[in-house]
Amino acid sequence: MYPHSWYVGKVSRTKAEEMLLRTEQPDGAFLVRNSESAPGEFSITVKFQNGVQHFKVLRDGAGKYFLWVVKFNSINELVNYHRKATVSRSHDIYFKDMVHQDLGVQRVRAQFDFDAQGCDELGFRKGDIIKVTQKVDESWWRGELNGQEGMFPVTYVEKLTDDLQPIL
């Protein structure tokens, strides 16, 4: 799968719901994540009205991906198709990219050790410099450290300037 902002990897169903239920996300905002119940498979979570819908990405014997009847060579093709064709059988829901705050490249410094509690969280040690990849909400951000990516609590870090100095 080509890298895209809609692919979030190991994010739990609950965290996916939290990310999509933020008020600035439009109907149809979606993300593709690794399946929690079936390793190696994928799920798609889509915002609709005041809730979300989860879809399991299926594969046939030839390795084609599908949700319903139409089959695709890749998840990228499946996603692009559902930007113009509804993903739901009961509502008109078309995939739209999530609204992300423009971060540039923001970095933060860990003020405390944080031990990841789930596979979708990013553990770190005091003093580590983390690259922020997404501001999920006021309490949790997504970041990257040493090739690992995951969610972390904002209260454990301090924002840094471009020259890695604390923002006072």
N, C-alpha and C positions, 0 to 999 in steps of 0.2 A: 504494500500500500504506500502510495506517495505521501510525504508529510503534508498535513493540512491542519489548520487551526481547529477543525471540527473533530479531529481524532485526539482523544484525551487519554488513551491507554488504560492503565489500572485505576479507574475511578469507580467507586461503589455506586450502586443504584441510588442510594440515599443522597450521596454527594452530587450525583448528576441531577437529581431533582432539585436540590438546593441551588445549583448553578443556574438552572433554567427558570426557576420560579422567581428570580429577581425581577423587579418591576420593569426594568428597561428592556428585557428580552421580549421580542415580538412573537406572536403566534407563528409556529413553524420553526422557531429557533431549535436547533438540534445538536447532538453530539454523538459520536460513535465511540464506544468504549469496549474494553475487553469484557467478555461475559464472566460473571462471578461464578455461575453454576456449571459452565462448560469451558474449561481451559482450552485456549486455542481458537475459540469462537468469539463472535462479536454481538453486541446489542446496540440498538439505536434508541436514544431517548429524545422525545420531541415535546416541546411546549405547545399546549393548546388550551386556550381560555385560562382558567385558574388552576390548571393541573398539567400533568404530563402523561404521555403514553410511551410505553416501552415496546420495542419490536425486536424479536430475535432474528438475526441475520442467518438464513438457512443456506445450506449448500447441497447441491444434487450430486449424483455419482460422478459427473464429469467435472466437478469442482466449481460449477457456476454458482454465483450468489443470487439470492432472491428473498423477497418478503412475501410475495403473493404468487402471481403467475409468471410475470416477465422476469427473465433470467439475464444475468450480467457476468462478464468476464472478470470484473473487479468490483470492490466496494466503491471505488471512485465513480465508476459508471453508474452503479445503483444510486448513489447520492445525487449525481447530476440529473438522472432521470426524474427523481422525486422532487426536484426543484420546479418541475413543470407538470408533473402528474401527481395527484394526491397520494399520500402514503397510507391514508386511512380508508377503510371501506364504509365508514359511517359519517365522516365529516370531510370537508375540503381542507386538507392540511398539506401545505407545500413547504419543503425544506428551505429555510433561510439561515444564513450565517448568524451566529451569536454576536451580540454587540459586545465588543471588548473595549475597555478604556485604552487609549493610546499611551503606552508606557515608555516608548523609546526603549532603552535598555536600562532598567532600574535595578540597582543592587541594594541589598540590605545586609546588615551584620547581625549575627546571632548574639543576643545578650545573655542567653541561658542555653543549657543543653535541652534538646527536645528529642525524646525517643518516640519514633513513629509507632502508633497503636494499630494501624491498619495498613494494608498493602498500597493504599492510595495516599498515604502521608509520607512526608519527607523528614527523615531524622537528621539532626545536625548537632554540632558541639559549639559551645560558646566561642565566639571569634570567627566562625566560618562566614564566608561571604557568599550569599545566595543570589542568583540571578532571578528576578521576579518575571514570570511569564504570563501571569494573569491575576487580576484582583477579583477573586470570586465574590467576596462580600466584605463587609467591614471587619469581620473577625478572622477570615481565612483567605490566604493567598496561595497561588500555585507557583512553585519555583523549581530551579534546577541547581544541583550541586554535585560535582564529581560524576557527571554522567547519569545521575539519578534524578527523577522528576516526581514531584508530589505536592500535596497540600501541607501548609504549615500555619500555625496560629500567629497572627500579626503581632500580638502582645509580646512575643518572644524575640522580636527583632527591632533594630533601629534603621531608619532610612539613611542612605548615604548619597553624597553628591557624586558627580562623575569622577572626581579624583579620590574617591573612597573615604571622604571625610564625613563625619556625622552631620546631619542636618539639624541645626539647633533651633 
